[in-house]
Amino acid sequence: MIEAMLGFLTARQAGLDDPLRLRRAESTRRVLSLTLNPDRDVDRVHGNGVNAIDIDAVEGRYMLSGGADGVIVVYDLENFSGKPQYTCKAVCTVGRSSRHVHKFSVETVQWYPYDTGMFVSSSFDKTMKVWDTETLKPAEVFEFEGNVYSHHLSPIARKHSLIAVGTKNPKIQLCDLKSGSRIHVLQGHRAEVLAVRWSPRYEHILATASADSKVKVWDVRRASSSLLTLDQHNGDKSKASSEAVNTAHNGRANGLCFTGDGLYLLTTGTDDRMRLWNSATGENTLVNYGKVCNESRKRLQFTVSRGCSPEFVFVPCGSSVAVYALHTGELVTMLRGHYNNVDCCEFHTDYQELYSGGKDCNILAWVPVPRVADVEEELNSAKTSAVGQASVNPAFQDAWSSDED
């Protein structure tokens, strides 16, 4: 692997290769070497399971978590200690003592995509709250008729400020952040909407997953029905039983994730299957990931790498996180470290790190193992500073003899 990296570096320096290729190769190497880091802890604040986490897209420094205890925590991921061993500190918490705290389980948390001064949370207490990070008070509270399973703000939208919300009601709610009102509903599902996700490519395209086994893709500018209803059989009626026509899964569809470029959409369901779809045509690409354990009655938060070649999918699977190659379906590795079921995971694009939260109340940090050369270099520099002149290469040592010797 080191020889390959040196080859990339040499070709890059000689102007023979694209810097992007070097970056992709190193990002891929880092993801393939992810391991539970004994030097990196995350403050344990939640008294109950961790349902959702999110890392801010502006600085990549702050992480949000939402728990089954209704508590929301903001962590600082930055290491200022100068030592490899450190704890990601909880810098502020909306705890049980706050009068603004969610009464029941927090299901989704998300930073405002353009600024860490604001974040949004939604809960089984039938509310979605827009928070001012500075004061830890809600600037806006949206109330719904049933439990809120999922919400999402578009990561790229410039022409709208809509939050899509999936609740116990089959109608998808669109709430406007600017006006503070619910402005539109999307009708088409027949059971609760467990996951909603905006496309990272087109700001008006929204995907939704429901307990009715269906996944729909909408253009929110169109008042009529959805653009696509994903069909696992790609229109082949002979393969589908009468009740399974136009279904994405043979169970509850409870997880959604676009690839970074928005060209593909991944879905998970309680049929223990994960599927990869062409997001433009709605075609099932038929990638076989094998059995992907999924017993969740609610939204499953999983994630995709960015900047790698090939890309990888990280999906909670019992008390582990399964890592798959996106386009081949190959199970690359299982990240084991939680004591109970994993409910959410989030990829940190800047550092190729992964954070996962589970029912054991822990958030774990999975960090790339440094290359052997890097470790040796660190050890050598440590020896040099400790031993001083003694560790200098003999070829450069002072060979003069003195009369005193």
NUKE-259319 format. One record per residue (C-alpha): x, y, z; residue number from 1. Coordinates in steps of 0.05 Angstrom, whole numbers, plus 5000, padded with zeros to 4 digits. Layout:
BEGIN
{pt {X,Y,Z},NUM} ...
END
This chain:
BEGIN
{pt {5000,5000,5000},1} {pt {5057,5048,5017},2} {pt {5091,5034,4950},3} {pt {5025,5050,4916},4} {pt {5019,5116,4954},5} {pt {5091,5134,4936},6} {pt {5075,5119,4864},7} {pt {5016,5167,4867},8} {pt {5059,5220,4900},9} {pt {5115,5214,4849},10} {pt {5065,5217,4791},11} {pt {5031,5277,4824},12} {pt {5097,5315,4833},13} {pt {5117,5301,4761},14} {pt {5050,5328,4737},15} {pt {5032,5261,4707},16} {pt {4972,5249,4752},17} {pt {4910,5285,4776},18} {pt {4913,5308,4850},19} {pt {4842,5281,4857},20} {pt {4867,5210,4845},21} {pt {4917,5216,4901},22} {pt {4864,5244,4947},23} {pt {4815,5189,4929},24} {pt {4868,5134,4940},25} {pt {4886,5161,5008},26} {pt {4813,5170,5029},27} {pt {4799,5098,5008},28} {pt {4859,5073,5047},29} {pt {4836,5110,5108},30} {pt {4765,5082,5105},31} {pt {4791,5011,5096},32} {pt {4833,5019,5159},33} {pt {4777,5046,5205},34} {pt {4782,5019,5275},35} {pt {4756,5035,5345},36} {pt {4806,5086,5371},37} {pt {4826,5074,5445},38} {pt {4853,5146,5448},39} {pt {4787,5179,5427},40} {pt {4728,5182,5474},41} {pt {4662,5218,5467},42} {pt {4632,5246,5531},43} {pt {4577,5199,5555},44} {pt {4517,5244,5571},45} {pt {4455,5205,5549},46} {pt {4421,5163,5601},47} {pt {4386,5124,5547},48} {pt {4399,5102,5475},49} {pt {4428,5149,5423},50} {pt {4379,5154,5364},51} {pt {4410,5205,5318},52} {pt {4475,5243,5306},53} {pt {4497,5297,5257},54} {pt {4563,5332,5243},55} {pt {4561,5404,5219},56} {pt {4578,5414,5146},57} {pt {4608,5484,5155},58} {pt {4669,5470,5200},59} {pt {4663,5395,5210},60} {pt {4677,5410,5283},61} {pt {4612,5403,5321},62} {pt {4569,5341,5329},63} {pt {4496,5337,5352},64} {pt {4464,5277,5385},65} {pt {4392,5263,5403},66} {pt {4372,5209,5453},67} {pt {4314,5165,5473},68} {pt {4315,5205,5538},69} {pt {4294,5268,5500},70} {pt {4363,5300,5512},71} {pt {4403,5336,5458},72} {pt {4478,5345,5464},73} {pt {4529,5387,5425},74} {pt {4601,5360,5424},75} {pt {4665,5393,5402},76} {pt {4705,5342,5361},77} {pt {4768,5385,5357},78} {pt {4831,5362,5394},79} {pt {4865,5422,5427},80} {pt {4906,5381,5477},81} {pt {4965,5368,5431},82} {pt {4963,5295,5454},83} {pt {4935,5236,5414},84} {pt {4891,5217,5473},85} {pt {4831,5262,5483},86} {pt {4756,5264,5497},87} {pt {4706,5300,5451},88} {pt {4674,5345,5503},89} {pt {4600,5360,5509},90} {pt {4599,5435,5502},91} {pt {4525,5445,5515},92} {pt {4464,5402,5531},93} {pt {4389,5410,5528},94} {pt {4378,5365,5588},95} {pt {4319,5342,5630},96} {pt {4324,5405,5673},97} {pt {4311,5451,5613},98} {pt {4239,5473,5606},99} {pt {4248,5469,5530},100} {pt {4271,5396,5529},101} {pt {4232,5346,5487},102} {pt {4185,5306,5530},103} {pt {4198,5240,5494},104} {pt {4250,5207,5450},105} {pt {4288,5252,5400},106} {pt {4287,5216,5333},107} {pt {4325,5263,5287},108} {pt {4375,5320,5297},109} {pt {4405,5363,5242},110} {pt {4449,5424,5238},111} {pt {4426,5481,5194},112} {pt {4468,5467,5131},113} {pt {4499,5537,5126},114} {pt {4511,5558,5198},115} {pt {4522,5524,5266},116} {pt {4481,5579,5299},117} {pt {4419,5537,5289},118} {pt {4397,5465,5291},119} {pt {4331,5426,5285},120} {pt {4306,5367,5326},121} {pt {4243,5325,5322},122} {pt {4212,5278,5372},123} {pt {4159,5228,5392},124} {pt {4128,5285,5432},125} {pt {4097,5306,5365},126} {pt {4140,5368,5357},127} {pt {4197,5393,5314},128} {pt {4239,5449,5345},129} {pt {4285,5499,5311},130} {pt {4338,5517,5362},131} {pt {4384,5577,5371},132} {pt {4451,5545,5389},133} {pt {4474,5605,5429},134} {pt {4414,5608,5477},135} {pt {4392,5535,5472},136} {pt {4321,5559,5465},137} {pt {4273,5542,5408},138} {pt {4263,5599,5358},139} {pt {4206,5560,5328},140} {pt {4163,5500,5348},141} {pt {4122,5461,5297},142} {pt {4068,5415,5326},143} {pt {4040,5354,5292},144} {pt {3983,5305,5303},145} {pt {4028,5244,5313},146} {pt {4098,5222,5329},147} {pt {4152,5253,5286},148} {pt {4198,5199,5257},149} {pt {4243,5241,5212},150} {pt {4257,5310,5185},151} {pt {4308,5337,5136},152} {pt {4333,5405,5110},153} {pt {4362,5407,5040},154} {pt {4439,5410,5042},155} {pt {4440,5453,4978},156} {pt {4375,5492,4972},157} {pt {4381,5566,4955},158} {pt {4311,5577,4928},159} {pt {4272,5548,4986},160} {pt {4279,5537,5061},161} {pt {4233,5477,5068},162} {pt {4239,5423,5122},163} {pt {4208,5357,5100},164} {pt {4176,5320,5158},165} {pt {4154,5247,5164},166} {pt {4103,5231,5218},167} {pt {4052,5178,5239},168} {pt {4006,5211,5188},169} {pt {4018,5184,5117},170} {pt {4019,5256,5090},171} {pt {4088,5286,5085},172} {pt {4091,5356,5115},173} {pt {4132,5412,5085},174} {pt {4148,5467,5135},175} {pt {4178,5534,5115},176} {pt {4235,5555,5160},177} {pt {4228,5628,5138},178} {pt {4154,5637,5151},179} {pt {4149,5587,5208},180} {pt {4087,5555,5177},181} {pt {4068,5489,5145},182} {pt {4057,5506,5072},183} {pt {4045,5441,5036},184} {pt {4030,5366,5043},185} {pt {4050,5310,4996},186} {pt {3999,5254,4991},187} {pt {4011,5184,4966},188} {pt {4035,5139,5024},189} {pt {3986,5095,5062},190} {pt {4022,5088,5128},191} {pt {4069,5128,5173},192} {pt {4128,5161,5138},193} {pt {4192,5135,5172},194} {pt {4246,5172,5133},195} {pt {4252,5234,5089},196} {pt {4313,5258,5050},197} {pt {4327,5315,5002},198} {pt {4372,5302,4942},199} {pt {4442,5332,4948},200} {pt {4440,5345,4872},201} {pt {4372,5377,4858},202} {pt {4342,5422,4911},203} {pt {4269,5406,4895},204} {pt {4276,5330,4895},205} {pt {4254,5293,4958},206} {pt {4254,5219,4974},207} {pt {4208,5188,5026},208} {pt {4203,5118,5057},209} {pt {4142,5090,5092},210} {pt {4116,5032,5132},211} {pt {4073,5016,5071},212} {pt {4137,4986,5040},213} {pt {4140,5041,4988},214} {pt {4194,5092,4973},215} {pt {4172,5153,4932},216} {pt {4211,5208,4898},217} {pt {4177,5276,4892},218} {pt {4188,5342,4857},219} {pt {4160,5390,4910},220} {pt {4145,5443,4857},221} {pt {4092,5396,4828},222} {pt {4027,5396,4867},223} {pt {4006,5329,4837},224} {pt {4031,5259,4855},225} {pt {4102,5233,4863},226} {pt {4151,5230,4805},227} {pt {4171,5158,4819},228} {pt {4149,5100,4863},229} {pt {4209,5053,4868},230} {pt {4195,4982,4847},231} {pt {4243,4927,4870},232} {pt {4222,4884,4810},233} {pt {4234,4939,4759},234} {pt {4165,4931,4730},235} {pt {4169,4855,4721},236} {pt {4098,4836,4744},237} {pt {4114,4761,4741},238} {pt {4162,4768,4800},239} {pt {4116,4809,4844},240} {pt {4057,4782,4883},241} {pt {3994,4824,4877},242} {pt {4007,4861,4943},243} {pt {4081,4873,4927},244} {pt {4071,4913,4863},245} {pt {4111,4978,4864},246} {pt {4142,4964,4932},247} {pt {4215,4979,4948},248} {pt {4217,4928,5004},249} {pt {4177,4868,5030},250} {pt {4173,4901,5098},251} {pt {4173,4971,5127},252} {pt {4218,5018,5087},253} {pt {4255,5055,5143},254} {pt {4321,5082,5117},255} {pt {4342,5130,5061},256} {pt {4410,5156,5040},257} {pt {4432,5190,4975},258} {pt {4504,5181,4951},259} {pt {4545,5245,4955},260} {pt {4534,5262,4882},261} {pt {4459,5248,4886},262} {pt {4460,5198,4829},263} {pt {4440,5139,4871},264} {pt {4392,5127,4929},265} {pt {4401,5073,4981},266} {pt {4342,5045,5019},267} {pt {4336,4996,5078},268} {pt {4276,4956,5101},269} {pt {4253,4907,5154},270} {pt {4258,4852,5102},271} {pt {4333,4854,5120},272} {pt {4350,4882,5052},273} {pt {4387,4944,5028},274} {pt {4376,4966,4956},275} {pt {4413,5015,4910},276} {pt {4371,5054,4861},277} {pt {4386,5099,4802},278} {pt {4355,5164,4830},279} {pt {4339,5192,4761},280} {pt {4303,5132,4731},281} {pt {4281,5096,4795},282} {pt {4313,5031,4770},283} {pt {4335,4979,4821},284} {pt {4408,4967,4805},285} {pt {4401,4896,4834},286} {pt {4465,4901,4876},287} {pt {4462,4844,4926},288} {pt {4485,4864,4996},289} {pt {4461,4798,5026},290} {pt {4424,4800,5093},291} {pt {4426,4868,5126},292} {pt {4395,4857,5195},293} {pt {4343,4910,5209},294} {pt {4293,4903,5266},295} {pt {4281,4977,5275},296} {pt {4208,4999,5281},297} {pt {4230,5070,5266},298} {pt {4280,5107,5222},299} {pt {4348,5075,5212},300} {pt {4404,5126,5204},301} {pt {4459,5100,5159},302} {pt {4510,5136,5116},303} {pt {4555,5133,5054},304} {pt {4629,5153,5048},305} {pt {4650,5212,5004},306} {pt {4713,5222,4963},307} {pt {4732,5147,4960},308} {pt {4739,5101,4901},309} {pt {4698,5058,4907},310} {pt {4649,5089,4957},311} {pt {4628,5051,5020},312} {pt {4562,5044,5058},313} {pt {4561,5043,5134},314} {pt {4497,5012,5162},315} {pt {4477,4992,5233},316} {pt {4471,4916,5237},317} {pt {4454,4891,5307},318} {pt {4509,4914,5355},319} {pt {4558,4925,5296},320} {pt {4565,4972,5238},321} {pt {4570,4935,5171},322} {pt {4614,4966,5118},323} {pt {4596,4949,5045},324} {pt {4626,4967,4978},325} {pt {4571,5010,4947},326} {pt {4569,4982,4876},327} {pt {4589,4909,4886},328} {pt {4552,4894,4951},329} {pt {4614,4862,4981},330} {pt {4615,4862,5057},331} {pt {4683,4895,5071},332} {pt {4684,4891,5147},333} {pt {4642,4893,5211},334} {pt {4659,4947,5261},335} {pt {4648,4916,5330},336} {pt {4650,4955,5395},337} {pt {4580,4971,5419},338} {pt {4548,4930,5475},339} {pt {4478,4937,5446},340} {pt {4443,4953,5381},341} {pt {4470,5010,5339},342} {pt {4417,5060,5318},343} {pt {4455,5112,5278},344} {pt {4521,5127,5245},345} {pt {4551,5188,5211},346} {pt {4612,5195,5165},347} {pt {4660,5253,5175},348} {pt {4680,5271,5104},349} {pt {4739,5316,5124},350} {pt {4776,5262,5163},351} {pt {4745,5197,5137},352} {pt {4722,5181,5208},353} {pt {4658,5148,5229},354} {pt {4616,5161,5291},355} {pt {4562,5113,5314},356} {pt {4510,5116,5369},357} {pt {4472,5059,5402},358} {pt {4425,5033,5455},359} {pt {4485,5025,5501},360} {pt {4483,5102,5509},361} {pt {4552,5107,5477},362} {pt {4577,5145,5417},363} {pt {4639,5111,5389},364} {pt {4693,5142,5344},365} {pt {4721,5098,5288},366} {pt {4786,5128,5264},367} {pt {4834,5109,5207},368} {pt {4897,5073,5230},369} {pt {4959,5114,5210},370} {pt {5005,5083,5158},371} {pt {5064,5043,5186},372} {pt {5111,5096,5158},373} {pt {5074,5151,5197},374} {pt {5079,5111,5262},375} {pt {5153,5098,5252},376} {pt {5165,5171,5237},377} {pt {5129,5192,5301},378} {pt {5168,5141,5342},379} {pt {5234,5164,5313},380} {pt {5219,5237,5327},381} {pt {5198,5220,5398},382} {pt {5264,5182,5407},383} {pt {5303,5240,5379},384} {pt {5272,5290,5426},385} {pt {5281,5243,5486},386} {pt {5351,5218,5474},387} {pt {5376,5280,5438},388} {pt {5445,5272,5407},389} {pt {5448,5198,5423},390} {pt {5399,5179,5369},391} {pt {5433,5218,5313},392} {pt {5454,5175,5254},393} {pt {5527,5152,5268},394} {pt {5547,5178,5199},395} {pt {5534,5249,5222},396} {pt {5562,5243,5293},397} {pt {5623,5282,5314},398} {pt {5682,5234,5303},399} {pt {5736,5279,5330},400} {pt {5775,5252,5389},401} {pt {5798,5298,5444},402} {pt {5860,5295,5488},403} {pt {5818,5284,5550},404} {pt {5791,5217,5526},405} 
END
